[in-house]
Amino acid sequence: MIAVLRAALVATLVAASIPAVAAGQDTSTASLLRRIEVLERANTDLEQRVRELEAVIKSQPTQGQPIPASTRWRDLANWRRLHLGMKMDEVRELLGEPERVEAGYVTYWRWTDANVSFISGKLEGWSEPR
């Protein structure tokens, strides 16, 4: 009889030491394994995306390549459409890329015989080509 009570007591202690899990709730091990799986898939996806971007960079190197010169700046009609306060992108749409840029508090875009100046990214003044 004492042996039966001891066995029941040991079984009760063992059962009490196992953490209780609510219905529908995973054990911590299963949850961790699922999280590892999700992270591994995300990592694989990111590695693939990086490989694709590296392939694009290697196939189309841009450093050291000159920007094609635009001739829109030579058209006086484009200069006459300028107005104070225009953003750099708007001026670029009208005149194209400058031949030279001098950045500072005042940013100058220069062409052979013309220039524009910007303060805080907004058109402040210009000198049309002759």
Secondary structure, 3 states (H helix, E strand, C coil): CHHHHHHHHHHHHHHHHCCCCCCCCCCHHHHHHHHHHHHHHHHHHHHHHHHHHHHHHHHCCCCCCCCCCCCHHHCHHHHHCCCCCCEHHHHHHHHCCCCEEECCCEEEEEECCEEEEEECCEEEEEECCC
